C-alpha cells in the first residue's frame, strides 16, 4: 500500500514513453530523476556482485528523542570479484563504522548510499559479512503508510506507540541494507530494544525477551524465510497478545494477534474473520507461504501494511475501508478491508516480490483481485463480480500502471482497481474457473519465495492459460485507455470494431448483438458486421465482467447543460 513518491530535480534523466494506444506519439515525459533515484532503483556495480543471504539487524529505539541506534550484520555470497560495496542508508541517519573481519573499512557517502572499500579480496563463491554501525533520528513518517518512515505516536491513553512503514520510500530510511526488492535475504534476525514496559512485535517468531538493567528490553524475532526489506517492521507499544490455530493445507498454522491492551475485546471479535479469509486464499492461491514463521496481525498507528508474517492493522476495528465500501457494491462493508487486502499480500508482494517497483502491479492488482475472490468465497460468484466491477469507479487513468525501470518509480495507483479488473477480465477469457485457479496457484508454486519481473508473470499466465494475453496486458498496463467497442447500425447491418487500443488488439468478449442472447465475438481494429433481425435493437451490450466500454459512433454526442 503506497503512493508514487515525488522526485527531486537535480541531475536529470528524461524518459520518453513509447507510442500510446492507437499509435499516436506520446508527449515527452519530463519527470526528472536524480542520481540518488538511479542508485536506489538500479542494480549498479556496487550491488550486482553480491547476493545477500542474512541480515542480523539490532536496533535500540528511543521514543523520548525520536532516535535510533543499532547495527546490521550483512552476510552475503560473492558472485564475482569486487572491491566496492554499496550499502543504502538515508539521511539524516549516520554511519559510525563498517567492519569486516575485525577491521574497520573506509567508506564514502553518495546521497543515500554508502560505498565501502573492502580490504580483503572478495573471491567468487565466498560467504562474507560486513557489519554496519549507525545512529540518528530517522525521517518521521509524514502520512504513513503512504508517505512513510518512523511513526512516533501515542495511543489514546498516552502510551508511547512506535511503528515503521516504508514501502516505496525504502527500508534504508531506518536501517542499512541493500535497498532493492531484487535481492532478499534467505533469513533475518530482527532484535529491537525498547523502553519498558513497551512491547515490540516484529516479523517471524519471537525467540528471546531479554530485560536490561537500564529499564529496556530486547525483543528478538527471527524470520526463517526470504523477506523483502520493506516488510521488516518495528511495532512497539502497550500490546496484549492472544492466539489461535488455523488448520490449513500444510497443517496447523499459528495465529498471533497483538492489539493494544485496551482494544483486546474489539480485536477478539474483529479478528474472527481471519480463518475464513485464510481458507479462501489457500483455496485460490495455495498454502499460506509462511507456516514456519506464522501469521500475525499487529495493531498499528497507521491504516495498515503487508509486513510479512506481522501484518500491520489500523482499520479501527471497522468493516470495510474505515467503515466505507470502496466498491459501492454493498459487499465491501461486510468484511474488514485491511485484514483481507493486507493479508492477500502475503502471497502477492511477499511470497512473490517484483525485482523493480515499476512492476508493483503484480503486488497490488492481485491483492485487489483477492478482495473480489474473498467476496465470492463469502457471498457467491455474482457478489464477487459485483465487487470487482464496482471498483472501476476508483480508476483515474492518469498514467500507465507500469512505472519506469531502474529509478525506483512506481506507476499509477490504478494498479489497484484497474489492475484487479484486468485480472477479472482475464478470468473471463480463460473460460474455466478451475483452470484459472490452477493458474493462480501455479504462480505461487512456481515463483513463491522468489523475486520476479512483470514479464515473468505475464509469460506464465499466457502459457498456463492457453490464452494469448500479450496485448491484453499491454493495453491495461502500459496505456491509459480502456478498450472501446465501437458500433454502428446501417440498415440491417450492425458493424463493430475495437478503438483506443494497442495495435493488433483482438480480445474476444461475450456480448449481446442486436438484442440476441450473449455469445462470443472477436472484434479487431477493422469493422466486422452482423445481421440485424427485423425490429431488433441496433446495439451491442458487452458482459460487464469485461472491463471495456461501448460507443455508438452514429449517436449524437451527449451535451452537458450549464447549471441553473
Wavefront OBJ file of the C-alpha trace (Angstrom):
o trace
v 0.000 0.000 0.000
v 1.871 3.093 -1.206
v 1.739 6.108 -3.482
v 4.262 7.266 -6.059
v 6.933 9.458 -4.488
v 7.748 12.970 -5.585
v 11.030 13.191 -7.474
v 13.538 15.974 -6.879
v 15.209 17.735 -9.785
v 18.997 17.952 -9.880
v 20.692 15.604 -12.322
v 18.081 14.796 -14.954
v 17.104 11.753 -16.902
v 14.404 12.422 -19.463
v 12.233 9.396 -20.073
v 10.181 9.167 -23.227
v 7.272 6.760 -23.267
v 6.515 4.665 -26.320
v 3.521 5.083 -28.584
v 0.151 5.380 -26.934
v -2.914 3.370 -27.845
v -3.969 3.994 -31.403
v -0.375 4.656 -32.450
v -0.150 8.392 -31.752
v 3.083 9.665 -30.268
v 3.078 10.250 -26.518
v 4.053 13.611 -25.157
v 7.547 13.641 -23.749
v 7.646 12.685 -20.094
v 9.629 15.358 -18.314
v 9.796 13.583 -14.957
v 13.250 14.256 -13.577
v 15.168 11.539 -11.793
v 18.260 12.108 -9.695
v 21.423 10.087 -9.341
v 20.017 9.045 -5.972
v 16.989 7.565 -7.770
v 19.280 5.531 -10.013
v 21.388 4.339 -7.092
v 18.236 3.349 -5.227
v 16.356 1.773 -8.136
v 19.111 0.223 -10.216
v 21.436 -2.751 -9.941
v 24.678 -0.819 -10.186
v 28.260 -2.047 -9.835
v 28.207 -1.695 -6.038
v 25.264 -4.114 -5.813
v 25.478 -6.556 -8.701
v 28.494 -8.525 -7.491
v 26.991 -9.776 -4.203
v 23.899 -11.687 -3.101
v 22.564 -11.051 0.388
v 21.975 -14.204 2.457
v 21.314 -12.990 6.008
v 20.645 -9.744 7.867
v 21.409 -9.544 11.600
v 19.533 -6.351 12.499
v 19.807 -4.991 16.047
v 18.269 -1.595 16.833
v 17.616 0.365 20.035
v 14.599 2.660 19.764
v 14.275 5.801 21.901
v 10.799 7.379 21.793
v 11.984 10.094 24.192
v 14.053 11.827 21.494
v 12.844 10.002 18.346
v 16.254 8.456 17.777
v 17.599 5.018 16.999
v 20.988 3.363 17.298
v 21.992 -0.036 16.032
v 23.849 -2.328 13.695
v 23.193 -4.661 10.825
v 25.419 -7.607 10.031
v 25.138 -8.181 6.283
v 26.131 -11.708 5.298
v 26.473 -12.183 1.558
v 27.764 -14.522 -1.130
v 30.280 -13.184 -3.619
v 29.035 -13.543 -7.207
v 32.114 -12.005 -8.812
v 35.285 -10.275 -7.563
v 34.882 -6.645 -6.477
v 36.305 -4.127 -4.033
v 33.499 -1.607 -3.504
v 30.150 -2.389 -1.879
v 27.002 -0.215 -1.941
v 25.042 -0.152 1.313
v 21.989 2.114 1.498
v 21.054 4.321 4.446
v 19.031 7.512 4.094
v 19.817 10.897 5.547
v 19.783 12.126 8.230
v 20.989 8.780 9.645
v 24.759 8.494 10.083
v 27.076 5.519 9.686
v 29.533 5.325 12.579
v 31.642 2.499 11.199
v 31.737 -0.538 8.936
v 33.652 -3.619 9.992
v 34.747 -6.800 8.210
v 36.906 -9.495 9.797
v 37.560 -7.211 12.772
v 38.919 -4.418 10.579
v 37.316 -1.029 10.024
v 36.541 -0.241 6.417
v 36.843 3.096 4.701
v 33.681 4.351 3.033
v 32.264 7.335 1.203
v 28.751 8.712 1.044
v 26.846 9.430 -2.171
v 23.400 10.850 -1.289
v 21.536 7.980 0.403
v 24.130 5.320 -0.405
v 27.442 4.454 1.217
v 30.253 2.815 -0.724
v 32.610 0.725 1.381
v 36.110 -0.146 0.187
v 36.723 -3.753 1.123
v 40.187 -4.538 2.434
v 40.044 -8.265 1.726
v 39.827 -9.670 -1.775
v 36.263 -10.890 -2.482
v 36.523 -14.281 -4.142
v 33.646 -15.753 -6.133
v 31.567 -18.174 -4.084
v 32.833 -16.965 -0.709
v 30.439 -16.125 2.122
v 31.429 -12.888 3.884
v 29.945 -10.429 6.412
v 30.100 -6.653 6.756
v 28.621 -5.101 9.909
v 27.369 -1.515 9.744
v 27.022 0.538 12.941
v 24.814 3.625 12.754
v 22.646 6.101 14.648
v 20.450 9.166 14.294
v 16.906 10.452 14.038
v 15.248 8.748 11.083
v 12.823 10.552 8.823
v 9.469 10.987 10.523
v 6.593 9.486 8.546
v 4.511 12.347 7.176
v 1.435 10.342 6.237
v 2.026 6.672 6.918
v 1.739 4.248 5.282
v 1.664 6.220 2.008
v 4.398 8.707 2.865
v 6.394 6.695 5.300
v 9.296 6.469 7.708
v 9.158 6.252 11.501
v 5.828 6.979 13.205
v 6.372 8.291 16.746
v 2.870 8.311 18.226
v 0.960 7.944 21.462
v -2.167 5.883 21.902
v -5.352 7.328 23.369
v -4.142 6.551 26.896
v -0.888 8.428 26.353
v 1.372 5.407 25.966
v 4.274 5.634 23.507
v 3.456 3.871 20.246
v 6.099 3.489 17.550
v 5.879 1.894 14.111
v 7.691 1.798 10.798
v 6.081 1.885 7.350
v 8.337 2.475 4.368
v 7.184 0.688 1.229
v 8.251 2.622 -1.845
v 10.320 5.052 0.208
v 12.687 2.244 1.170
v 13.775 0.241 4.189
v 17.026 2.215 4.291
v 15.028 5.083 5.785
v 15.725 3.364 9.121
v 18.234 0.531 8.664
v 21.281 -0.089 6.426
v 20.779 -2.725 3.753
v 20.833 -3.485 0.041
v 17.704 -1.459 -0.569
v 16.282 -3.150 -3.632
v 13.392 -5.569 -3.990
v 15.525 -7.689 -6.320
v 17.604 -9.249 -3.533
v 16.107 -10.778 -0.393
v 17.957 -12.460 2.477
v 17.244 -16.145 2.986
v 16.515 -15.384 6.654
v 16.794 -12.487 9.104
v 17.093 -11.604 12.766
v 15.201 -8.517 13.994
v 16.228 -7.616 17.564
v 14.541 -4.435 18.780
v 15.317 -2.832 22.141
v 12.640 -0.530 23.592
v 11.993 1.139 26.953
v 9.934 -0.788 29.477
v 7.033 -1.504 29.539
v 6.793 -1.293 25.736
v 6.442 -4.499 23.740
v 7.962 -4.834 20.276
v 6.312 -7.075 17.668
v 8.330 -7.692 14.531
v 8.450 -10.328 11.820
v 8.723 -14.081 12.255
v 8.874 -15.903 15.589
v 9.735 -14.434 18.965
v 12.925 -16.171 20.117
v 14.004 -14.354 23.266
v 12.973 -11.496 25.551
v 15.934 -10.004 27.422
v 15.444 -7.450 30.198
v 18.266 -4.984 30.847
v 19.294 -3.094 33.980
v 18.767 0.262 32.261
v 14.994 -0.271 32.041
v 14.884 -1.512 28.484
v 14.022 -4.874 26.955
v 15.230 -6.522 23.757
v 12.634 -8.438 21.765
v 14.415 -10.789 19.380
v 12.432 -12.055 16.390
v 13.637 -14.419 13.687
v 12.372 -14.862 10.121
v 13.237 -18.249 8.623
v 12.058 -17.409 5.100
v 13.174 -14.915 2.458
v 11.756 -11.479 3.225
v 11.695 -8.238 1.249
v 13.342 -5.415 3.127
v 10.372 -3.020 3.221
v 8.411 -5.667 5.144
v 10.806 -5.637 8.106
v 8.981 -3.722 10.816
v 9.048 -2.235 14.268
v 5.736 -2.190 16.134
v 6.285 -1.082 19.726
v 3.525 -0.202 22.149
v 1.295 -1.275 25.000
v 0.288 -4.542 23.378
v -1.551 -7.600 24.631
v -1.397 -10.969 22.953
v -3.850 -13.755 22.185
v -3.553 -16.619 19.773
v -5.268 -19.356 17.804
v -4.637 -22.074 15.242
v -5.771 -22.372 11.627
v -5.996 -25.887 10.167
v -4.657 -25.245 6.713
v -3.354 -27.101 3.692
v 0.035 -27.639 5.344
v -1.299 -28.474 8.791
v -1.673 -26.240 11.844
v -0.761 -22.582 11.304
v -0.273 -20.468 14.416
v -2.284 -17.244 14.574
v -0.984 -14.494 16.852
v -2.824 -11.259 17.474
v -1.300 -8.171 19.083
v -3.852 -5.390 19.746
v -3.309 -2.519 22.115
v -4.303 -3.826 25.523
v -7.465 -1.719 25.796
v -8.629 -2.928 22.361
v -8.363 -6.617 23.143
v -12.107 -7.243 23.297
v -12.700 -5.484 19.966
v -9.800 -7.380 18.424
v -11.080 -10.753 19.609
v -14.330 -10.001 17.809
v -12.930 -8.451 14.612
v -10.089 -10.888 14.075
v -12.509 -13.817 13.926
v -12.559 -13.083 10.208
v -9.020 -14.393 9.772
v -9.614 -18.186 9.494
v -12.288 -17.826 6.783
v -10.062 -15.399 4.910
v -7.084 -17.771 5.076
v -9.228 -20.691 3.937
v -10.443 -18.693 0.938
v -6.969 -17.574 -0.083
v -5.480 -21.037 0.362
v -8.204 -22.372 -1.941
v -7.440 -19.859 -4.675
v -3.707 -19.232 -4.253
v -2.311 -22.281 -2.473
v -0.933 -22.719 1.051
v -0.163 -19.691 3.191
v 3.526 -19.091 2.412
v 4.950 -18.716 5.913
v 3.879 -21.662 8.057
v 7.313 -21.703 9.724
v 7.032 -18.030 10.674
v 3.318 -17.996 11.489
v 0.598 -15.419 10.823
v 0.280 -12.266 12.935
v -1.957 -9.208 12.985
v -0.456 -6.254 14.846
v -2.377 -3.075 15.625
v -0.588 -0.056 14.143
v -0.942 3.734 14.383
v -1.490 3.905 10.615
v -4.013 2.259 8.282
v -2.078 -0.903 7.503
v 0.815 -2.567 5.692
v 1.663 -6.048 4.455
v 4.619 -6.607 6.782
v 5.458 -10.257 6.235
v 4.157 -12.573 8.989
v 3.322 -9.437 11.033
v 0.563 -7.685 9.087
v 0.034 -4.127 10.358
v -3.610 -3.378 11.149
v -5.095 0.083 11.660
v -8.673 -0.114 10.366
v -10.058 0.858 13.787
v -11.958 -2.447 14.086
v -14.435 -1.345 11.436
v -15.869 -3.222 8.497
v -14.994 -2.023 5.018
v -12.310 0.597 4.452
v -12.553 2.617 7.656
v -16.274 1.925 7.602
v -16.993 2.559 3.917
v -17.356 0.442 0.797
v -14.734 1.338 -1.801
v -16.622 -0.637 -4.451
v -20.062 0.861 -3.896
v -21.446 -2.645 -4.406
v -22.739 -3.109 -0.859
v -20.398 -6.043 -0.264
v -17.348 -4.039 0.741
v -18.748 -3.202 4.180
v -19.403 -6.842 5.068
v -15.767 -7.587 5.884
v -12.657 -5.796 7.134
v -10.744 -4.349 4.180
v -7.337 -4.178 5.861
v -7.422 -7.752 7.166
v -8.270 -9.035 3.688
v -6.192 -6.767 1.450
v -3.005 -6.701 3.518
v -3.153 -10.436 4.218
v -3.509 -11.114 0.480
v -0.078 -9.524 0.134
v 1.407 -12.475 1.993
v 1.006 -14.255 -1.343
v 1.208 -11.267 -3.712
v 4.087 -8.990 -2.774
v 5.694 -11.030 -0.010
v 5.877 -14.575 -1.407
v 6.100 -13.225 -4.959
v 8.050 -9.963 -4.973
v 8.869 -7.908 -8.029
v 12.502 -7.073 -8.670
v 11.647 -3.499 -9.644
v 8.985 -1.287 -8.092
v 7.888 -0.367 -11.628
v 6.160 -3.777 -11.699
v 4.318 -3.174 -8.450
v 1.056 -4.064 -10.188
v 1.949 -7.694 -9.508
v 1.553 -6.919 -5.801
v -1.436 -4.612 -5.902
v -3.534 -5.907 -8.809
v -3.582 -9.404 -7.349
v -4.244 -8.137 -3.808
v -7.122 -6.033 -5.134
v -8.484 -9.013 -7.072
v -8.162 -11.096 -3.901
v -10.765 -8.796 -2.317
v -13.244 -9.836 -5.023
v -12.352 -13.501 -4.572
v -12.912 -13.218 -0.828
v -16.297 -11.621 -1.504
v -17.024 -14.565 -3.813
v -15.994 -17.055 -1.133
v -18.353 -15.407 1.336
v -21.350 -14.422 -0.771
v -21.136 -16.178 -4.143
v -19.712 -15.625 -7.592
v -22.115 -12.857 -8.591
v -21.257 -10.927 -5.440
v -17.536 -11.210 -6.148
v -18.084 -9.968 -9.690
v -20.198 -7.063 -8.455
v -17.419 -6.068 -6.054
v -14.784 -6.170 -8.809
v -16.917 -4.215 -11.261
v -17.773 -1.647 -8.591
v -14.102 -0.889 -8.094
v -13.922 0.653 -11.564
v -15.302 3.873 -10.136
v -11.915 4.402 -8.478
v -9.919 4.231 -11.718
v -8.421 7.554 -12.851
v -6.492 6.555 -15.997
v -3.993 9.287 -15.153
v -0.824 7.404 -16.079
v 0.257 3.902 -17.103
v 0.241 1.258 -14.391
v 3.821 0.224 -15.166
v 6.434 2.722 -13.975
v 9.921 3.488 -15.268
v 12.515 0.821 -14.588
v 15.772 1.315 -12.723
v 14.871 4.557 -10.907
v 12.576 3.354 -8.097
v 9.468 4.628 -9.882
v 6.105 3.029 -9.288
v 3.289 3.519 -11.766
v -0.226 4.842 -11.329
v -2.365 3.971 -8.347
v -4.670 2.401 -10.943
v -2.573 -0.716 -10.306
v -5.199 -1.489 -7.644
v -8.692 -1.348 -9.140
v -7.768 -1.231 -12.824
v -5.233 -3.998 -12.276
v -7.795 -6.080 -10.387
v -10.329 -5.605 -13.170
v -7.730 -6.641 -15.727
v -7.382 -9.930 -13.843
v -11.153 -10.273 -13.576
v -11.339 -9.802 -17.360
v -8.633 -12.405 -17.937
v -10.641 -14.873 -15.854
v -13.479 -14.458 -18.367
v -11.075 -15.113 -21.245
v -9.861 -18.334 -19.636
v -13.495 -19.541 -19.569
v -12.727 -22.226 -16.993
v -12.666 -21.364 -13.283
v -10.714 -24.466 -12.323
v -8.052 -23.703 -14.906
v -7.977 -20.111 -13.637
v -7.491 -21.390 -10.105
v -4.631 -23.603 -11.320
v -3.008 -20.571 -12.917
v -3.180 -18.578 -9.671
v -1.902 -21.467 -7.568
v 0.727 -22.241 -10.181
v 2.107 -18.734 -9.967
v 2.664 -19.291 -6.258
v 4.156 -22.770 -6.576
v 6.468 -21.584 -9.373
v 7.546 -18.158 -8.094
v 6.737 -18.191 -4.360
v 9.729 -17.127 -2.271
v 11.394 -15.572 -5.318
v 11.730 -12.196 -6.964
v 10.232 -11.796 -10.426
v 9.638 -9.366 -13.253
v 6.221 -8.392 -14.518
v 7.175 -10.121 -17.770
v 7.728 -13.400 -15.868
v 4.171 -13.256 -14.544
v 2.676 -12.324 -17.912
v 4.557 -15.104 -19.676
v 3.493 -17.731 -17.142
v -0.173 -16.713 -17.279
v -0.198 -16.838 -21.069
v 1.488 -20.234 -21.194
v -0.596 -21.870 -18.477
v -3.959 -20.422 -19.502
v -3.542 -21.235 -23.167
v -4.804 -17.723 -23.995
v -2.641 -15.161 -25.786
v -2.673 -12.360 -23.228
v 0.169 -10.235 -24.570
v -1.949 -7.404 -25.983
v -4.353 -7.583 -23.043
v -1.516 -6.893 -20.624
v -0.099 -4.200 -22.915
v -3.470 -2.450 -23.120
v -4.271 -2.297 -19.417
v -0.748 -1.919 -18.029
v 1.015 0.414 -20.463
v -1.748 2.745 -21.704
v -4.294 4.983 -20.037
v -7.069 3.809 -22.348
v -9.922 1.415 -21.624
v -10.774 -0.555 -24.812
v -13.803 0.868 -26.597
v -16.053 -1.390 -28.670
v -17.412 0.961 -31.299
v -20.521 0.012 -33.249
v -22.876 1.493 -35.832
v -26.118 0.377 -37.454
v -26.637 0.853 -41.183
v -29.840 -0.665 -42.442
v -29.999 -4.315 -41.444
v -26.280 -4.481 -40.656
v -24.553 -3.775 -37.363
v -20.807 -3.126 -37.594
v -18.316 -3.166 -34.715
v -14.582 -2.788 -34.042
v -12.088 -2.037 -31.270
v -10.926 1.553 -30.836
v -8.438 3.246 -28.484
v -6.404 0.062 -28.248
v -2.820 -1.074 -28.765
v -2.009 -2.205 -32.322
v -3.344 -5.676 -33.073
v -5.708 -5.762 -30.094
v -8.270 -8.500 -30.761
v -9.604 -9.529 -27.369
v -12.793 -11.603 -27.646
v -15.759 -10.692 -25.448
v -19.190 -12.056 -24.621
v -21.790 -9.697 -25.973
v -25.435 -9.403 -26.946
v -25.562 -8.213 -30.552
v -28.858 -6.756 -31.734
v -30.697 -7.994 -28.673
v -29.743 -11.639 -29.269
v -28.559 -13.922 -26.442
v -24.972 -13.226 -25.424
v -22.321 -15.004 -27.467
v -18.595 -14.736 -28.022
v -17.452 -12.250 -30.635
v -13.874 -11.397 -31.610
v -13.630 -7.762 -32.642
v -10.471 -6.388 -34.233
v -9.469 -2.875 -35.232
v -11.241 -3.437 -38.565
v -15.000 -3.208 -38.938
v -16.892 -6.501 -38.788
v -20.590 -6.916 -39.488
v -23.554 -8.834 -38.126
v -27.081 -9.032 -39.495
v -29.910 -7.455 -37.536
v -33.308 -9.106 -37.292
v -36.348 -7.018 -38.145
v -37.157 -4.734 -35.237
v -34.009 -5.746 -33.310
v -32.315 -3.019 -31.268
v -29.260 -1.622 -33.025
v -26.994 -2.078 -30.027
v -24.183 -4.188 -28.642
v -24.117 -4.898 -24.916
v -20.905 -6.447 -23.587
v -20.961 -8.644 -20.485
v -19.990 -6.264 -17.685
v -17.377 -8.715 -16.418
v -15.174 -7.491 -19.266
v -13.555 -4.185 -18.448
v -14.381 -2.394 -21.709
v -16.552 0.475 -22.904
v -19.040 0.596 -25.788
v -19.829 3.519 -28.054
v -22.407 4.056 -30.791
v -20.429 6.108 -33.288
v -23.581 7.317 -35.072
v -25.340 8.530 -31.947
v -25.389 12.297 -31.446
v -22.788 13.433 -28.919
v -24.031 13.942 -25.389
v -24.069 17.514 -24.137
v -23.979 18.790 -20.615
v -26.106 21.813 -19.861
v -24.982 24.621 -17.619
v -26.145 24.570 -14.029
v -29.194 26.775 -13.435
l 1 2 3 4 5 6 7 8 9 10 11 12 13 14 15 16 17 18 19 20 21 22 23 24 25 26 27 28 29 30 31 32 33 34 35 36 37 38 39 40 41 42 43 44 45 46 47 48 49 50 51 52 53 54 55 56 57 58 59 60 61 62 63 64 65 66 67 68 69 70 71 72 73 74 75 76 77 78 79 80 81 82 83 84 85 86 87 88 89 90 91 92 93 94 95 96 97 98 99 100 101 102 103 104 105 106 107 108 109 110 111 112 113 114 115 116 117 118 119 120 121 122 123 124 125 126 127 128 129 130 131 132 133 134 135 136 137 138 139 140 141 142 143 144 145 146 147 148 149 150 151 152 153 154 155 156 157 158 159 160 161 162 163 164 165 166 167 168 169 170 171 172 173 174 175 176 177 178 179 180 181 182 183 184 185 186 187 188 189 190 191 192 193 194 195 196 197 198 199 200 201 202 203 204 205 206 207 208 209 210 211 212 213 214 215 216 217 218 219 220 221 222 223 224 225 226 227 228 229 230 231 232 233 234 235 236 237 238 239 240 241 242 243 244 245 246 247 248 249 250 251 252 253 254 255 256 257 258 259 260 261 262 263 264 265 266 267 268 269 270 271 272 273 274 275 276 277 278 279 280 281 282 283 284 285 286 287 288 289 290 291 292 293 294 295 296 297 298 299 300 301 302 303 304 305 306 307 308 309 310 311 312 313 314 315 316 317 318 319 320 321 322 323 324 325 326 327 328 329 330 331 332 333 334 335 336 337 338 339 340 341 342 343 344 345 346 347 348 349 350 351 352 353 354 355 356 357 358 359 360 361 362 363 364 365 366 367 368 369 370 371 372 373 374 375 376 377 378 379 380 381 382 383 384 385 386 387 388 389 390 391 392 393 394 395 396 397 398 399 400 401 402 403 404 405 406 407 408 409 410 411 412 413 414 415 416 417 418 419 420 421 422 423 424 425 426 427 428 429 430 431 432 433 434 435 436 437 438 439 440 441 442 443 444 445 446 447 448 449 450 451 452 453 454 455 456 457 458 459 460 461 462 463 464 465 466 467 468 469 470 471 472 473 474 475 476 477 478 479 480 481 482 483 484 485 486 487 488 489 490 491 492 493 494 495 496 497 498 499 500 501 502 503 504 505 506 507 508 509 510 511 512 513 514 515 516 517 518 519 520 521 522 523 524 525 526 527 528 529 530 531 532 533 534 535 536 537 538 539 540 541 542 543 544 545 546 547 548 549 550 551 552 553 554 555 556 557 558 559 560 561 562 563 564
